[in-house]
Amino acid sequence: MLDSISKKTSNTGTQQVAILGGGVAGLSTYFFLKKAGFTVHVYERSDYQNNDGMGFLMLENGVQVIQEMGLEHQFAQVSRKLNRYETFSDPLHDSLDANLDGVYGVKRSDLVRVLRSVVPQEDIVLNAELDQLIFDEKGIAKTALMKDGTEVQADIFITADGVFSSTRQTLFPESSLQSTNNHEIVGVLPKHRINIDIGDAFAKYVNSIQGLNMGMFQLADGDLLWFMQVNTDIHGAYDTTYGTLEEYIKGFSTILPEPFYSVLMATDLETCYYWKTNRHDLLPSFHKENVVLIGDAAHPLLTFTSQGVNAALTDAKILSEKLAMFDQSLENRLGAFYAERKVEISQFIQQGDQLLEQFSNAKLQGIPLVC
Ligand SMILES: Cc1cc2nc3c(=O)[nH]c(=O)nc-3n(C[C@H](O)[C@H](O)[C@H](O)COP(=O)(O)OP(=O)(O)OC[C@H]3O[C@@H](n4cnc5c(N)ncnc54)[C@H](O)[C@@H]3O)c2cc1C
């Protein structure tokens, strides 16, 4: 059956691709596949109105893909280049200063807006939530059934539906997310609320005794994005027994030195995002027949690596390159995608595990240069 798909695709214009999920991975994959001549549509669950998210560090590999998409000017307008990494007053270690190269801070909503600019209105369907894929008796996906009952037909289904991907569960039912003892709280302090300027630094407080890190950097508009990494073995995870999220977060304030303390106290803590991080082993493949996973759907990565968004952008580029090898069967093309990506993704998984281990046993280790 896959052979017939590859024959059909020797002329790319006949190849229908449905991308399920219009986040970073989905939107960037649209760009590269469209450029390669595919007929592509994106189906996104949200309408992007409440899709603020917080933000992240963009590293060299991700920024390079943005440049290859010709979006460097738009990206420059919404991001801030970070040139210094500063750690503050760890009780067991000296502070550390280092130069950073090719690192940018950006709000998620801004990056998604920039990426969305490459998708014309007629090629994206919003409020379109995948319910399930329907397979034929040979295991080939024929239809994506959406929650509102509509059906989407395509030759290839690319699922980019994020860390809790239902398609990953369908294709690899034995795989599972593993919870960790690192929970994160992410907040944004609007610049008008307090006059703290940390310039082009990525500043991080690492308290290896109390199992608490806090990092922060300024965004293009001067707002300050911060995140806290909490060792839940020491502090417990947030739940309602702590009262409100604000009360839980305030409990950490006495541990923090300036300027972290002031940043925390000036933030509207009820607007913070509380995130239970998960790890995931490398899947044995990123595809089955004509369904392929990319981004967080394929490989949830620990936040310590700062690679979620960057790896998703790289996936988009590599998958599109492989899918454009039209002289090959679809099975070979998708196999080539996995063969190439699994090398780097394995390293990120390993790196994440090491950094999690260091975080969990921080007082035995040096300060990890983690983002
Ligand atoms: C709202 C939001 C806020 C985030 N905030 C941060 C942050 O502050 N810091 C950080 O480091 N990372 C954040 N992330 C994660 C980060 O964006 C991803 O790790 C990274 O961009 C990888 O991209 P992705 O496209 O694989 O997954 P995601 O960016 O998660 O994109 C998945 C997309 O699929 C859509 N989707 C999910 N299920 C379905 C479905 N059934 N049908 C159709 N569409 C579906 C989602 O709405 C989303 O747009 C956030 C993700 C989201 C969705």
PDBQT file of the ligand as one rigid body, heavy atoms in Angstrom, charges set to zero:
ROOT
HETATM    1  C1  LIG A 401       0.036  26.905  25.058  1.00  0.00    +0.000 C 
HETATM    2  C2  LIG A 401       1.474  26.431  25.163  1.00  0.00    +0.000 A 
HETATM    3  C3  LIG A 401       2.356  27.159  25.960  1.00  0.00    +0.000 A 
HETATM    4  C4  LIG A 401       3.693  26.747  26.071  1.00  0.00    +0.000 A 
HETATM    5  N1  LIG A 401       4.533  27.489  26.837  1.00  0.00    +0.000 NA
HETATM    6  C5  LIG A 401       5.830  27.142  26.934  1.00  0.00    +0.000 A 
HETATM    7  C6  LIG A 401       6.730  27.916  27.717  1.00  0.00    +0.000 A 
HETATM    8  O1  LIG A 401       6.356  28.906  28.322  1.00  0.00    +0.000 OA
HETATM    9  N2  LIG A 401       8.047  27.511  27.780  1.00  0.00    +0.000 N 
HETATM   10  C7  LIG A 401       8.483  26.425  27.083  1.00  0.00    +0.000 A 
HETATM   11  O2  LIG A 401       9.691  26.120  27.131  1.00  0.00    +0.000 OA
HETATM   12  N3  LIG A 401       7.656  25.676  26.341  1.00  0.00    +0.000 NA
HETATM   13  C8  LIG A 401       6.340  26.000  26.248  1.00  0.00    +0.000 A 
HETATM   14  N4  LIG A 401       5.500  25.244  25.504  1.00  0.00    +0.000 N 
HETATM   15  C9  LIG A 401       6.038  24.049  24.847  1.00  0.00    +0.000 C 
HETATM   16  C10 LIG A 401       6.823  24.423  23.625  1.00  0.00    +0.000 C 
HETATM   17  O3  LIG A 401       6.129  25.368  22.867  1.00  0.00    +0.000 OA
HETATM   18  C11 LIG A 401       7.067  23.135  22.848  1.00  0.00    +0.000 C 
HETATM   19  O4  LIG A 401       7.932  22.306  23.626  1.00  0.00    +0.000 OA
HETATM   20  C12 LIG A 401       7.799  23.311  21.564  1.00  0.00    +0.000 C 
HETATM   21  O5  LIG A 401       7.423  24.465  20.916  1.00  0.00    +0.000 OA
HETATM   22  C13 LIG A 401       7.600  22.081  20.665  1.00  0.00    +0.000 C 
HETATM   23  O6  LIG A 401       6.593  22.387  19.740  1.00  0.00    +0.000 OA
HETATM   24  P1  LIG A 401       5.463  21.410  19.244  1.00  0.00    +0.000 P 
HETATM   25  O7  LIG A 401       4.897  22.098  18.072  1.00  0.00    +0.000 OA
HETATM   26  O8  LIG A 401       5.979  20.035  19.126  1.00  0.00    +0.000 OA
HETATM   27  O9  LIG A 401       4.401  21.357  20.415  1.00  0.00    +0.000 OA
HETATM   28  P2  LIG A 401       3.452  22.514  20.931  1.00  0.00    +0.000 P 
HETATM   29  O10 LIG A 401       4.120  23.817  20.829  1.00  0.00    +0.000 OA
HETATM   30  O11 LIG A 401       2.928  22.067  22.232  1.00  0.00    +0.000 OA
HETATM   31  O12 LIG A 401       2.265  22.545  19.862  1.00  0.00    +0.000 OA
HETATM   32  C14 LIG A 401       1.247  21.580  19.781  1.00  0.00    +0.000 C 
HETATM   33  C15 LIG A 401       0.083  22.206  19.075  1.00  0.00    +0.000 C 
HETATM   34  O13 LIG A 401      -0.869  21.203  18.806  1.00  0.00    +0.000 OA
HETATM   35  C16 LIG A 401      -2.140  21.660  19.174  1.00  0.00    +0.000 C 
HETATM   36  N5  LIG A 401      -2.926  20.473  19.498  1.00  0.00    +0.000 N 
HETATM   37  C17 LIG A 401      -2.820  19.685  20.600  1.00  0.00    +0.000 A 
HETATM   38  N6  LIG A 401      -3.679  18.671  20.533  1.00  0.00    +0.000 NA
HETATM   39  C18 LIG A 401      -4.337  18.813  19.361  1.00  0.00    +0.000 A 
HETATM   40  C19 LIG A 401      -5.364  18.077  18.733  1.00  0.00    +0.000 A 
HETATM   41  N7  LIG A 401      -5.901  16.980  19.294  1.00  0.00    +0.000 N 
HETATM   42  N8  LIG A 401      -5.816  18.502  17.517  1.00  0.00    +0.000 NA
HETATM   43  C20 LIG A 401      -5.287  19.610  16.930  1.00  0.00    +0.000 A 
HETATM   44  N9  LIG A 401      -4.328  20.353  17.495  1.00  0.00    +0.000 NA
HETATM   45  C21 LIG A 401      -3.855  19.956  18.696  1.00  0.00    +0.000 A 
HETATM   46  C22 LIG A 401      -1.895  22.604  20.343  1.00  0.00    +0.000 C 
HETATM   47  O14 LIG A 401      -2.952  23.525  20.495  1.00  0.00    +0.000 OA
HETATM   48  C23 LIG A 401      -0.594  23.271  19.913  1.00  0.00    +0.000 C 
HETATM   49  O15 LIG A 401      -0.802  24.414  19.135  1.00  0.00    +0.000 OA
HETATM   50  C24 LIG A 401       4.155  25.588  25.379  1.00  0.00    +0.000 A 
HETATM   51  C25 LIG A 401       3.250  24.849  24.576  1.00  0.00    +0.000 A 
HETATM   52  C26 LIG A 401       1.922  25.259  24.469  1.00  0.00    +0.000 A 
HETATM   53  C27 LIG A 401       0.953  24.482  23.577  1.00  0.00    +0.000 C 
ENDROOT
TORSDOF 0
